[in-house]
Amino acid sequence: MIRKATLLAVLSATLLAPMVATTPGAAAAKTSARQAISLSISSITPDVPTQQAQEITISGTVRNESGTPLPNLWVRVRYSTQRFTDRANLSAYQSDQNQATLPPTPSTRTPQSSLRIQSLDTNGSATFSLKVTPAQFALPGFGVYPLAVEVVQNGYAPLAVQRTYLTYAPPTPQKLPRNKLAVALPLIDQPHQVALPVDPRAKPTGAIFVDDKLSAALAGKGRLADLARVAKSAPKTVTWFADPALFADVEALTKGHTIQTKDKQEGRPADANAAAWLADIRQSLANVPVVATPYADPDVTALAHQGLDTQTGRAMELGAQEARRLIKPDVQTSTNWPAAGVLDADALDLLAVGKPKVAKTDRVLLNSANLPTQTPVTFTPDAATTLDSVNGPVTALVADTELSKLFEPVPGVPGSAVLSKQRFIAETALIASEPGQTTPRQLVVAPSRRWDPNPQLVKTLLDTADRLPWLTLTPLSSLKATKTSTPRAPLTYTEENRKDELGAKYLGRVKEVAAKAHATASITGQQESDFDASVLRLASSGWRNTTRTGRAATKLVNEAVDKRIDGISIAGADPDQPRTLAGRDGVVPISVKNTLDDPVYVFIDVKSDNPELLHVKFDQTEPQKILSQQSATVQVEMTALTSGDATVTVQLSTVDHKPYGEPRKLTIRSTGYTGVALVIVGGALTVMLAAVVTRVLRRRSQRRLARAKSRESETV
């Protein structure tokens, strides 16, 4: 039937073509008119008709955006009695722009099903409200049917069309299963501040932001403001994935802060919108499921590939800790939604290894391309399955691609909210009526992780889902893999996925900063660094397409880490001030100064740069403790093989023997007193001492002789 109707439409269009395009000018006018007509559908009610005689109202607007008036326009509905057989058929209909594939039958049987517009002025618009019934369309039973609204001129020349769907759901002999639908919505953003630790000796300047985009996103029609509106109206079954680093950024914005521009820093006052946003979003999330992402939403696959494994575990720990402080105490942490919804086996293993109940992932949310079915299927597979990791089984939840896309606004398409709603109803109805389904399936909706939502669209879809008799909204945590789950292929991670990661060059610099930041903690005997949050922000997947800003943030963090490292220094490390070694063997004192507010534990490694001139003997079995604002001195044994200058390199190391700071060179100057020289000097000293003794004895003898002569003269 539909093939005959389609063929008839094609033949009609072919026969009418010479009449329509009689001259090049007429053809050009027709093309211009087609491009200049805007058609939008504002509502289709009810969502799902259930009776043959139930009236369906289709409303919308036609706008003339051409430069001339358009006469004799008709708005009408096209329909078909042939229902869609599967979701692939549905998708093909939507994407096809061929006029011949439109529903074949125009609605001209009743005056209410079409509307004539005598003339539409330039830039003028006209509203329409068409009324039809399932009986008028002769719909045979439950199903999803193609529907289109079109504008034609002179009764046949098409100027504009909108394709949509009509889901007809009369009572069925067998009750449809109520599939479980879990909706996951992301509350994730790109990092905006570098989150440097406060130096108590420095003048407080507030947080340093690498851009000023956050304030705009929190106000008016900003992206984060819209997310807050969605959270306020969303059902309590919706599961939110929230990045604690975003909340930390907004919290920092509630106080005075600094914006780092290319050439300077600008001070900014507290942002009132930030405080209001925090209050609103916390209230909205208080009684709904919230999953904390790892801190700053790291690019886990890139970190696994570039050898930054420890950053993933630390991001999970810090994410859980900060989410409980900034969002709410009962936030969940065991489910991970990776960047773009894709990961490979290496990343899965990184996530699966962690501290139980603190930073261990046992569930992942993926897209269908990352985890396809083993063999192509004509039905919608259950969302839940199981993956093997190095730490045991992990539940994988696979988001439905088509349903997820519907939650994102379609730019440039008038009435896209209504069209998305009709598509959502149609898709879920087809899933519920797929052959062979006897028990409810599990479905997941997960729009893009950094989506820019239309609050009204999201509210419409969620409200619709809550009303449909073949759906039950449920939290994401309620979905579980079953023995009847559709077999899935191994994780599919393509070269394109690899190219999307943060690159080796960018992460190489981050790795250097991370190593130095770890050293600042290790030297104080701590496992966690004050710079952990700063480093994790540098590893965020938010920098995937904006590494230029990421590099600027990396530079700021690196400078702060270097400043902290310089707080421990080798005193007198000046090549122009040599240390003197008196003789062949001796000791040289080397002092290390700690200007930090915490005691430190260091190893002092001293090596001769000129072994042929100078030998160094210094063994340190235990780290040297240096109290805050104090210095410590070690005595280093050295042996000079000849006179002159030689250099030694002094390198401070942490308790785990990792270099701390840059190595320093000291100049050692030998006086040249060898063993022979010391004998000569010793002999000279002996001779000199003998002469002194002789002189003393002589003087004593002279005094005794003088006293004897004095006594003799007295006797006479």
LODRENTI-394306 format. One record per residue (C-alpha): chain; x, y, z; residue in three letters. Coordinates in steps of 0.2 Angstrom, whole numbers, plus 2048, in hexadecimal, padded with zeros to 3 digits. Example, Ala and Ser with C-alpha at 12.3 -4.5 7.8 and 13.67 -1.06 7.14 Angstrom:
2
<A <83E 7EA 827> ALA>
<A <844 7FB 824> SER>
***
This chain:
716
<A <800 800 800> MET>
<A <80D 80C 805> ILE>
<A <818 808 7F6> ARG>
<A <80A 80B 7EA> LYS>
<A <806 81C 7F3> ALA>
<A <819 821 7F2> THR>
<A <81A 81C 7E0> LEU>
<A <80A 826 7DC> LEU>
<A <811 835 7E5> ALA>
<A <822 834 7DB> VAL>
<A <818 833 7CB> LEU>
<A <80D 841 7CF> SER>
<A <81C 84C 7D3> ALA>
<A <824 847 7C3> THR>
<A <814 84C 7B9> LEU>
<A <812 85C 7C2> LEU>
<A <824 861 7C0> ALA>
<A <823 869 7AE> PRO>
<A <813 873 7B4> MET>
<A <81C 87A 7C4> VAL>
<A <82D 87E 7BC> ALA>
<A <828 886 7AC> THR>
<A <836 893 7AC> THR>
<A <846 895 7B5> PRO>
<A <83F 8A4 7BE> GLY>
<A <830 89A 7C4> ALA>
<A <83C 88C 7CA> ALA>
<A <847 899 7D3> ALA>
<A <837 8A1 7DB> ALA>
<A <832 890 7E1> LYS>
<A <843 88B 7E9> THR>
<A <844 89C 7F1> SER>
<A <832 89A 7F9> ALA>
<A <837 889 7FF> ARG>
<A <846 890 808> GLN>
<A <83D 89F 80F> ALA>
<A <82E 896 817> ILE>
<A <830 891 82A> SER>
<A <825 884 831> LEU>
<A <825 87F 843> SER>
<A <81A 874 84D> ILE>
<A <816 87A 85F> SER>
<A <80B 86C 865> SER>
<A <803 85B 861> ILE>
<A <7F6 856 86E> THR>
<A <7F3 84A 875> PRO>
<A <804 842 876> ASP>
<A <7FD 830 873> VAL>
<A <7EB 82F 86C> PRO>
<A <7E2 81F 872> THR>
<A <7D1 81F 869> GLN>
<A <7CC 81F 857> GLN>
<A <7C1 82F 859> ALA>
<A <7CD 838 864> GLN>
<A <7D1 849 85D> GLU>
<A <7E4 84D 85A> ILE>
<A <7E8 860 859> THR>
<A <7F8 865 850> ILE>
<A <7FD 877 852> SER>
<A <80B 882 84B> GLY>
<A <810 891 842> THR>
<A <815 895 82F> VAL>
<A <820 8A4 82C> ARG>
<A <824 8AC 81C> ASN>
<A <837 8B1 81D> GLU>
<A <838 8B5 80A> SER>
<A <838 8C7 802> GLY>
<A <827 8C5 7FA> THR>
<A <815 8C0 7FF> PRO>
<A <811 8AE 7FC> LEU>
<A <7FF 8AB 7F7> PRO>
<A <7F4 89C 7F7> ASN>
<A <7FD 891 805> LEU>
<A <7F6 881 80C> TRP>
<A <7FB 879 81D> VAL>
<A <7F6 867 81E> ARG>
<A <7FB 856 826> VAL>
<A <802 847 81D> ARG>
<A <800 836 824> TYR>
<A <802 823 821> SER>
<A <7F9 814 827> THR>
<A <809 80A 826> GLN>
<A <811 80A 837> ARG>
<A <823 809 83B> PHE>
<A <82A 7F8 83D> THR>
<A <83A 7FC 847> ASP>
<A <844 80A 84E> ARG>
<A <850 809 83F> ALA>
<A <841 80D 833> ASN>
<A <83C 81B 83F> LEU>
<A <84E 823 83E> SER>
<A <84F 821 82B> ALA>
<A <83E 82A 829> TYR>
<A <844 839 834> GLN>
<A <855 83B 82B> SER>
<A <84E 839 819> ASP>
<A <84A 84A 811> GLN>
<A <843 843 800> ASN>
<A <832 84A 7FD> GLN>
<A <82D 839 7F6> ALA>
<A <82F 830 806> THR>
<A <823 83B 810> LEU>
<A <813 833 816> PRO>
<A <808 831 806> PRO>
<A <7F7 837 80B> THR>
<A <7F3 84A 80E> PRO>
<A <7E5 84E 81A> SER>
<A <7D8 856 80F> THR>
<A <7C9 84B 815> ARG>
<A <7C3 858 821> THR>
<A <7C4 86B 822> PRO>
<A <7CC 86A 833> GLN>
<A <7DB 860 82D> SER>
<A <7E2 86D 821> SER>
<A <7E3 880 821> LEU>
<A <7E3 88D 813> ARG>
<A <7ED 89D 814> ILE>
<A <7E8 8A9 807> GLN>
<A <7F8 8B3 807> SER>
<A <807 8B4 813> LEU>
<A <80F 8C5 813> ASP>
<A <822 8C8 813> THR>
<A <828 8C3 825> ASN>
<A <816 8BF 829> GLY>
<A <811 8B0 833> SER>
<A <801 8A6 835> ALA>
<A <7FC 899 842> THR>
<A <7F3 889 83F> PHE>
<A <7EA 87C 849> SER>
<A <7E6 86C 83F> LEU>
<A <7DA 85E 847> LYS>
<A <7DA 84C 842> VAL>
<A <7D6 83B 849> THR>
<A <7DD 82A 848> PRO>
<A <7CC 825 840> ALA>
<A <7CF 832 832> GLN>
<A <7E0 82A 82F> PHE>
<A <7D9 819 830> ALA>
<A <7E7 813 83C> LEU>
<A <7E5 800 83E> PRO>
<A <7EC 7FE 850> GLY>
<A <7FA 802 85C> PHE>
<A <80A 808 855> GLY>
<A <814 817 84F> VAL>
<A <80F 81F 83F> TYR>
<A <818 82C 834> PRO>
<A <810 83E 834> LEU>
<A <815 84E 82C> ALA>
<A <80F 860 82B> VAL>
<A <812 869 81B> GLU>
<A <810 879 812> VAL>
<A <80C 879 800> VAL>
<A <808 887 7F3> GLN>
<A <7F9 886 7E7> ASN>
<A <7F5 875 7EE> GLY>
<A <804 86B 7E8> TYR>
<A <815 874 7E9> ALA>
<A <81D 870 7F9> PRO>
<A <826 87E 802> LEU>
<A <829 877 814> ALA>
<A <827 867 81E> VAL>
<A <82A 860 82F> GLN>
<A <82A 84E 832> ARG>
<A <824 846 842> THR>
<A <81B 837 849> TYR>
<A <80A 832 850> LEU>
<A <80A 824 85D> THR>
<A <7F9 81C 85E> TYR>
<A <7F6 811 86E> ALA>
<A <7E5 80A 86F> PRO>
<A <7E3 7FC 87C> PRO>
<A <7EC 7EC 876> THR>
<A <7E8 7DA 879> PRO>
<A <7F9 7D8 882> GLN>
<A <7FE 7E5 88E> LYS>
<A <80F 7ED 889> LEU>
<A <81D 7EB 895> PRO>
<A <823 7FB 89F> ARG>
<A <835 7FD 89B> ASN>
<A <840 805 8A8> LYS>
<A <848 815 8A3> LEU>
<A <856 81D 8AC> ALA>
<A <85B 82F 8A8> VAL>
<A <86D 835 8AC> ALA>
<A <870 847 8AA> LEU>
<A <881 84F 8AB> PRO>
<A <886 85E 8B6> LEU>
<A <898 85F 8AF> ILE>
<A <8A2 86E 8A9> ASP>
<A <8B3 873 8A4> GLN>
<A <8BE 878 8B2> PRO>
<A <8C0 88B 8B4> HIS>
<A <8CB 88E 8C3> GLN>
<A <8DD 887 8C6> VAL>
<A <8D9 884 8D9> ALA>
<A <8EA 888 8DF> LEU>
<A <8ED 885 8F2> PRO>
<A <8ED 894 8FD> VAL>
<A <8FF 89A 903> ASP>
<A <8FD 8A0 914> PRO>
<A <90B 8AC 912> ARG>
<A <904 8B4 903> ALA>
<A <8F7 8C1 901> LYS>
<A <8E7 8B8 8FE> PRO>
<A <8E1 8BC 8EC> THR>
<A <8D2 8AF 8EB> GLY>
<A <8D0 8A2 8DE> ALA>
<A <8D9 8A4 8CD> ILE>
<A <8CD 8A1 8BE> PHE>
<A <8D4 89D 8AD> VAL>
<A <8C5 8A5 8A4> ASP>
<A <8B5 8AF 8A8> ASP>
<A <8A8 8A3 8A0> LYS>
<A <8A1 89C 8B1> LEU>
<A <898 8AC 8B6> SER>
<A <88F 8AD 8A5> ALA>
<A <88A 89A 8A6> ALA>
<A <882 89C 8B7> LEU>
<A <877 8AB 8B2> ALA>
<A <868 8AE 8A7> GLY>
<A <867 8A1 899> LYS>
<A <879 89B 89D> GLY>
<A <87C 888 89B> ARG>
<A <87E 885 8AE> LEU>
<A <86F 890 8B2> ALA>
<A <865 885 8A6> ASP>
<A <86B 875 8AF> LEU>
<A <865 87C 8BF> ALA>
<A <854 87F 8B8> ARG>
<A <854 86D 8B1> VAL>
<A <859 866 8C2> ALA>
<A <84B 870 8CB> LYS>
<A <83D 868 8C0> SER>
<A <844 857 8BD> ALA>
<A <83C 847 8C5> PRO>
<A <845 840 8D4> LYS>
<A <849 830 8CA> THR>
<A <856 83A 8BF> VAL>
<A <868 836 8C3> THR>
<A <874 845 8C3> TRP>
<A <886 843 8BF> PHE>
<A <88F 852 8C8> ALA>
<A <8A1 857 8C7> ASP>
<A <8A6 85E 8D8> PRO>
<A <8B3 869 8D0> ALA>
<A <8A5 873 8C8> LEU>
<A <89E 876 8D9> PHE>
<A <8AF 87B 8E0> ALA>
<A <8B0 887 8D1> ASP>
<A <89F 88F 8D5> VAL>
<A <8A3 88F 8E8> GLU>
<A <8B3 899 8E4> ALA>
<A <8A9 8A5 8D9> LEU>
<A <89F 8AA 8E8> THR>
<A <8AE 8B3 8EF> LYS>
<A <8BA 8BF 8E8> GLY>
<A <8C5 8B7 8DB> HIS>
<A <8D1 8BB 8CD> THR>
<A <8CF 8B8 8BA> ILE>
<A <8E0 8B4 8B1> GLN>
<A <8E0 8BC 8A0> THR>
<A <8EE 8BA 894> LYS>
<A <8F8 8C9 89A> ASP>
<A <8F2 8CC 8AC> LYS>
<A <8E7 8C8 8BA> GLN>
<A <8D7 8D1 8BE> GLU>
<A <8CE 8D1 8CF> GLY>
<A <8BB 8CD 8CF> ARG>
<A <8AF 8CF 8DD> PRO>
<A <8A4 8C1 8E3> ALA>
<A <896 8BB 8D7> ASP>
<A <885 8BB 8DE> ALA>
<A <87F 8AF 8D1> ASN>
<A <88B 8A2 8D6> ALA>
<A <884 8A2 8E8> ALA>
<A <872 8A1 8E2> ALA>
<A <876 893 8D5> TRP>
<A <87E 889 8E3> LEU>
<A <870 88A 8EE> ALA>
<A <863 886 8E1> ASP>
<A <86D 877 8DA> ILE>
<A <870 870 8EB> ARG>
<A <85E 871 8F0> GLN>
<A <859 868 8DF> SER>
<A <865 85A 8E2> LEU>
<A <862 857 8F4> ALA>
<A <856 849 8F2> ASN>
<A <85B 841 8E1> VAL>
<A <868 835 8DC> PRO>
<A <879 83E 8D9> VAL>
<A <889 836 8D3> VAL>
<A <899 83F 8D5> ALA>
<A <8A5 83E 8C7> THR>
<A <8B8 83D 8CA> PRO>
<A <8BE 84E 8CF> TYR>
<A <8BF 85A 8C0> ALA>
<A <8B8 84C 8B4> ASP>
<A <8C9 845 8AF> PRO>
<A <8CD 83E 89E> ASP>
<A <8CF 82C 8A5> VAL>
<A <8D3 823 894> THR>
<A <8E0 830 890> ALA>
<A <8E8 82F 8A2> LEU>
<A <8E9 81C 8A0> ALA>
<A <8F1 81E 88F> HIS>
<A <8FE 82B 895> GLN>
<A <903 823 8A6> GLY>
<A <8FA 82E 8B2> LEU>
<A <8F1 820 8BB> ASP>
<A <8F2 827 8CC> THR>
<A <8E9 836 8C7> GLN>
<A <8D9 82C 8C3> THR>
<A <8D9 824 8D5> GLY>
<A <8DC 835 8DD> ARG>
<A <8CE 83D 8D3> ALA>
<A <8C2 830 8D8> MET>
<A <8C7 833 8EB> GLU>
<A <8C7 846 8EA> LEU>
<A <8B6 846 8E0> GLY>
<A <8AE 83B 8ED> ALA>
<A <8B5 846 8FB> GLN>
<A <8B0 857 8F3> GLU>
<A <89F 851 8ED> ALA>
<A <89A 84D 8FF> ARG>
<A <8A0 85E 905> ARG>
<A <899 869 8F6> LEU>
<A <88A 85F 8F0> ILE>
<A <882 854 8FE> LYS>
<A <888 846 909> PRO>
<A <880 837 901> ASP>
<A <887 83A 8F0> VAL>
<A <88B 82A 8E6> GLN>
<A <89C 826 8DF> THR>
<A <89D 814 8D8> SER>
<A <896 819 8C6> THR>
<A <8A1 821 8B9> ASN>
<A <89C 829 8A9> TRP>
<A <8AC 82B 89F> PRO>
<A <8AF 839 893> ALA>
<A <8A4 837 883> ALA>
<A <89D 828 88B> GLY>
<A <8AC 81D 885> VAL>
<A <8BA 814 88D> LEU>
<A <8C6 806 889> ASP>
<A <8CC 7F7 894> ALA>
<A <8DA 801 89B> ASP>
<A <8CF 80F 8A1> ALA>
<A <8C2 802 8A8> LEU>
<A <8D0 7FA 8B3> ASP>
<A <8D6 80B 8B9> LEU>
<A <8C4 80F 8BF> LEU>
<A <8C1 7FD 8C6> ALA>
<A <8D0 7FE 8D2> VAL>
<A <8CD 809 8E1> GLY>
<A <8C8 80A 8F3> LYS>
<A <8B8 801 8F6> PRO>
<A <8A9 80C 8FA> LYS>
<A <8B5 81B 8F7> VAL>
<A <8BC 81B 8E6> ALA>
<A <8B8 80B 8DD> LYS>
<A <8AD 80A 8CD> THR>
<A <8A2 7FB 8CB> ASP>
<A <896 803 8BE> ARG>
<A <89A 80D 8AE> VAL>
<A <88E 817 8A2> LEU>
<A <893 815 890> LEU>
<A <88C 819 87F> ASN>
<A <886 80B 873> SER>
<A <895 80D 867> ALA>
<A <8A1 809 875> ASN>
<A <898 7F9 87A> LEU>
<A <88E 7F3 86B> PRO>
<A <885 7E2 86A> THR>
<A <88F 7D3 865> GLN>
<A <884 7D1 855> THR>
<A <878 7DE 84E> PRO>
<A <867 7DD 855> VAL>
<A <856 7E4 84F> THR>
<A <850 7E7 860> PHE>
<A <855 7F3 86E> THR>
<A <861 7EA 87A> PRO>
<A <860 7EB 88C> ASP>
<A <86B 7F9 893> ALA>
<A <874 7EF 8A0> ALA>
<A <882 7E3 89E> THR>
<A <892 7DD 8A6> THR>
<A <8A5 7E1 8A2> LEU>
<A <8B4 7D8 8A9> ASP>
<A <8C1 7E3 8B1> SER>
<A <8D2 7E0 8BA> VAL>
<A <8C8 7E1 8CB> ASN>
<A <8B9 7D7 8C6> GLY>
<A <8A8 7D9 8BD> PRO>
<A <8A2 7EB 8BA> VAL>
<A <890 7EF 8B5> THR>
<A <88F 7F9 8A4> ALA>
<A <880 803 8A0> LEU>
<A <87E 808 88E> VAL>
<A <874 818 88A> ALA>
<A <868 817 87B> ASP>
<A <86F 823 86E> THR>
<A <85F 829 866> GLU>
<A <856 82C 876> LEU>
<A <864 835 87D> SER>
<A <866 841 86E> LYS>
<A <854 846 870> LEU>
<A <858 84E 881> PHE>
<A <864 85B 878> GLU>
<A <85C 869 86E> PRO>
<A <85D 869 85C> VAL>
<A <864 87A 856> PRO>
<A <85B 883 848> GLY>
<A <84C 877 848> VAL>
<A <83B 880 84C> PRO>
<A <830 877 858> GLY>
<A <83E 86B 85C> SER>
<A <838 868 86E> ALA>
<A <827 861 867> VAL>
<A <830 857 859> LEU>
<A <83C 84F 866> SER>
<A <82D 84B 872> LYS>
<A <824 842 864> GLN>
<A <834 839 85F> ARG>
<A <836 834 871> PHE>
<A <825 82D 872> ILE>
<A <827 824 862> ALA>
<A <838 81C 866> GLU>
<A <832 816 877> THR>
<A <822 80F 870> ALA>
<A <82B 805 863> LEU>
<A <837 7FE 870> ILE>
<A <828 7F8 87B> ALA>
<A <820 7F0 86C> SER>
<A <82F 7E7 865> GLU>
<A <82C 7D5 861> PRO>
<A <831 7C8 86E> GLY>
<A <832 7D4 87D> GLN>
<A <829 7CC 88C> THR>
<A <832 7D4 89B> THR>
<A <836 7E6 89D> PRO>
<A <847 7ED 897> ARG>
<A <853 7F9 89E> GLN>
<A <856 809 894> LEU>
<A <862 818 898> VAL>
<A <862 82A 892> VAL>
<A <872 833 893> ALA>
<A <874 843 889> PRO>
<A <885 84A 885> SER>
<A <88F 84D 895> ARG>
<A <892 860 892> ARG>
<A <881 863 88A> TRP>
<A <879 874 889> ASP>
<A <867 86F 88D> PRO>
<A <856 877 889> ASN>
<A <84D 876 89A> PRO>
<A <83C 876 892> GLN>
<A <841 868 886> LEU>
<A <848 85D 894> VAL>
<A <839 860 89F> LYS>
<A <82D 85C 891> THR>
<A <836 84B 88E> LEU>
<A <837 846 8A0> LEU>
<A <825 84B 8A3> ASP>
<A <820 841 894> THR>
<A <82A 832 899> ALA>
<A <822 832 8AA> ASP>
<A <811 831 8A2> ARG>
<A <814 824 895> LEU>
<A <80C 813 899> PRO>
<A <81A 809 892> TRP>
<A <828 812 89D> LEU>
<A <82D 812 8AF> THR>
<A <83A 81F 8B4> LEU>
<A <847 818 8C0> THR>
<A <857 81D 8C8> PRO>
<A <867 818 8BE> LEU>
<A <86D 80E 8CE> SER>
<A <85E 802 8CC> SER>
<A <864 7FB 8BB> LEU>
<A <86D 7EA 8BC> LYS>
<A <874 7DE 8B0> ALA>
<A <86A 7CE 8AE> THR>
<A <86D 7BD 8A7> LYS>
<A <862 7C1 898> THR>
<A <86C 7D1 894> SER>
<A <870 7D2 881> THR>
<A <883 7CC 87E> PRO>
<A <88E 7DB 87B> ARG>
<A <89E 7DC 872> ALA>
<A <8AE 7E1 87B> PRO>
<A <8B1 7F4 87E> LEU>
<A <8B4 7FC 86D> THR>
<A <8C0 80B 86E> TYR>
<A <8C4 812 85D> THR>
<A <8D2 81C 856> GLU>
<A <8C6 82B 855> GLU>
<A <8C3 828 868> ASN>
<A <8D6 828 86B> ARG>
<A <8D8 839 861> LYS>
<A <8CB 841 86C> ASP>
<A <8D5 83E 87B> GLU>
<A <8E0 84B 883> LEU>
<A <8F1 849 87A> GLY>
<A <901 842 880> ALA>
<A <90A 853 87E> LYS>
<A <8FD 85C 889> TYR>
<A <8FD 84E 896> LEU>
<A <90F 84D 896> GLY>
<A <911 85E 89D> ARG>
<A <903 85A 8AA> VAL>
<A <90C 84B 8AF> LYS>
<A <91C 855 8B3> GLU>
<A <912 861 8BD> VAL>
<A <909 853 8C6> ALA>
<A <91A 84B 8CB> ALA>
<A <920 85B 8D2> LYS>
<A <910 85E 8DB> ALA>
<A <911 84C 8E3> HIS>
<A <923 850 8E9> ALA>
<A <91C 85F 8F3> THR>
<A <911 853 8FC> ALA>
<A <91E 845 8FE> SER>
<A <92B 850 905> ILE>
<A <91F 855 914> THR>
<A <91B 842 916> GLY>
<A <90A 844 90F> GLN>
<A <901 839 902> GLN>
<A <8F6 847 8FB> GLU>
<A <8FC 857 8F4> SER>
<A <8F4 868 8F6> ASP>
<A <8F5 869 8E3> PHE>
<A <8EB 859 8E0> ASP>
<A <8DB 863 8DB> ALA>
<A <8E5 86E 8D0> SER>
<A <8EE 860 8C7> VAL>
<A <8DE 856 8C4> LEU>
<A <8D6 866 8BC> ARG>
<A <8E4 865 8B0> LEU>
<A <8DF 853 8AB> ALA>
<A <8CD 857 8A8> SER>
<A <8C4 851 899> SER>
<A <8BD 863 897> GLY>
<A <8CE 868 88F> TRP>
<A <8CC 85C 881> ARG>
<A <8C7 869 874> ASN>
<A <8CF 878 87D> THR>
<A <8E1 873 882> THR>
<A <8E6 885 880> ARG>
<A <8DD 88A 890> THR>
<A <8E3 87A 898> GLY>
<A <8F5 87E 894> ARG>
<A <8F3 890 89C> ALA>
<A <8EC 887 8AB> ALA>
<A <8FA 87B 8AB> THR>
<A <907 88A 8AB> LYS>
<A <8FE 892 8BA> LEU>
<A <8FE 882 8C4> VAL>
<A <911 87E 8C0> ASN>
<A <916 88F 8C6> GLU>
<A <90D 88D 8D6> ALA>
<A <915 87B 8D9> VAL>
<A <926 883 8D5> ASP>
<A <923 890 8E2> LYS>
<A <91F 883 8EF> ARG>
<A <92F 879 8EA> ILE>
<A <93A 888 8EC> ASP>
<A <934 889 8FE> GLY>
<A <942 87C 902> ILE>
<A <953 882 8FC> SER>
<A <966 87E 8FE> ILE>
<A <96E 88C 907> ALA>
<A <97D 894 8FF> GLY>
<A <97B 88B 8EE> ALA>
<A <984 899 8E5> ASP>
<A <992 894 8D8> PRO>
<A <99B 8A4 8DB> ASP>
<A <99D 8A0 8EE> GLN>
<A <9A8 890 8EF> PRO>
<A <9A9 885 8FE> ARG>
<A <9BB 883 904> THR>
<A <9C2 871 908> LEU>
<A <9D1 873 913> ALA>
<A <9DC 865 90E> GLY>
<A <9DA 855 905> ARG>
<A <9CC 84E 910> ASP>
<A <9BF 858 919> GLY>
<A <9AD 85C 91B> VAL>
<A <9A2 869 913> VAL>
<A <992 86E 91C> PRO>
<A <982 86F 911> ILE>
<A <973 877 917> SER>
<A <960 876 912> VAL>
<A <954 883 917> LYS>
<A <941 880 919> ASN>
<A <936 88F 917> THR>
<A <926 885 916> LEU>
<A <919 884 924> ASP>
<A <91B 871 926> ASP>
<A <92A 867 92B> PRO>
<A <932 85E 91C> VAL>
<A <93C 84E 91A> TYR>
<A <94A 84E 90D> VAL>
<A <958 843 907> PHE>
<A <967 84E 901> ILE>
<A <970 846 8F3> ASP>
<A <982 84C 8F0> VAL>
<A <98C 847 8E0> LYS>
<A <99D 84D 8DA> SER>
<A <99C 854 8C8> ASP>
<A <9AF 851 8C7> ASN>
<A <9B4 840 8CE> PRO>
<A <9C5 842 8C8> GLU>
<A <9C8 851 8D3> LEU>
<A <9BC 84E 8E1> LEU>
<A <9B4 83F 8EA> HIS>
<A <9A4 841 8F5> VAL>
<A <99F 835 902> LYS>
<A <98E 838 90A> PHE>
<A <982 82B 90E> ASP>
<A <970 82F 915> GLN>
<A <966 821 91B> THR>
<A <958 82B 922> GLU>
<A <94F 83B 91C> PRO>
<A <955 84B 924> GLN>
<A <947 853 92E> LYS>
<A <946 866 92C> ILE>
<A <93A 870 937> LEU>
<A <92F 87E 930> SER>
<A <939 88E 92E> GLN>
<A <949 885 933> GLN>
<A <959 87F 92A> SER>
<A <963 86F 92C> ALA>
<A <975 86C 928> THR>
<A <97E 85C 923> VAL>
<A <991 859 923> GLN>
<A <997 851 912> VAL>
<A <9A8 849 912> GLU>
<A <9B2 84D 903> MET>
<A <9C3 849 8FC> THR>
<A <9CD 854 8F0> ALA>
<A <9D9 84B 8E4> LEU>
<A <9E1 85B 8DF> THR>
<A <9E0 86E 8E3> SER>
<A <9D4 879 8DA> GLY>
<A <9C1 87A 8D8> ASP>
<A <9B5 86C 8D5> ALA>
<A <9A2 86B 8D5> THR>
<A <995 860 8DE> VAL>
<A <982 85F 8DA> THR>
<A <976 85F 8E8> VAL>
<A <965 858 8E5> GLN>
<A <957 857 8F2> LEU>
<A <94C 848 8F1> SER>
<A <93B 843 8F9> THR>
<A <939 834 905> VAL>
<A <935 82A 8F6> ASP>
<A <945 82F 8EE> HIS>
<A <93D 83A 8E1> LYS>
<A <946 84A 8DC> PRO>
<A <940 85A 8E5> TYR>
<A <944 86A 8DC> GLY>
<A <952 86E 8D0> GLU>
<A <964 867 8D4> PRO>
<A <970 874 8DB> ARG>
<A <983 875 8D8> LYS>
<A <990 87A 8E5> LEU>
<A <9A2 87E 8E1> THR>
<A <9AF 876 8ED> ILE>
<A <9C0 87E 8ED> ARG>
<A <9CF 874 8F4> SER>
<A <9DE 87D 8FC> THR>
<A <9EA 870 8F5> GLY>
<A <9F2 86A 906> TYR>
<A <9F8 859 902> THR>
<A <A00 84C 90E> GLY>
<A <A12 852 90A> VAL>
<A <A0D 864 90C> ALA>
<A <A06 860 91D> LEU>
<A <A17 858 922> VAL>
<A <A20 867 91D> ILE>
<A <A15 872 926> VAL>
<A <A16 867 935> GLY>
<A <A29 867 934> GLY>
<A <A29 87A 934> ALA>
<A <A1E 87A 943> LEU>
<A <A2A 86F 94C> THR>
<A <A39 879 948> VAL>
<A <A30 889 94D> MET>
<A <A2A 881 95D> LEU>
<A <A3C 87B 961> ALA>
<A <A42 88D 95F> ALA>
<A <A35 894 96A> VAL>
<A <A3A 887 978> VAL>
<A <A4C 88B 976> THR>
<A <A49 89E 978> ARG>
<A <A3E 89B 987> VAL>
<A <A4C 890 98F> LEU>
<A <A59 89D 98B> ARG>
<A <A4F 8AB 993> ARG>
<A <A4D 8A1 9A3> ARG>
<A <A60 89D 9A4> SER>
<A <A64 8AF 9A2> GLN>
<A <A58 8B4 9B0> ARG>
<A <A60 8A7 9BC> ARG>
<A <A71 8AD 9B8> LEU>
<A <A6C 8BF 9BC> ALA>
<A <A65 8BA 9CD> ARG>
<A <A75 8B1 9D2> ALA>
<A <A80 8C0 9CE> LYS>
<A <A74 8CB 9D8> SER>
<A <A76 8C0 9E8> ARG>
<A <A89 8BF 9E6> GLU>
<A <A8A 8D2 9E6> SER>
<A <A80 8D4 9F6> GLU>
<A <A8B 8C8 9FF> THR>
<A <A9B 8D2 9FB> VAL>
***
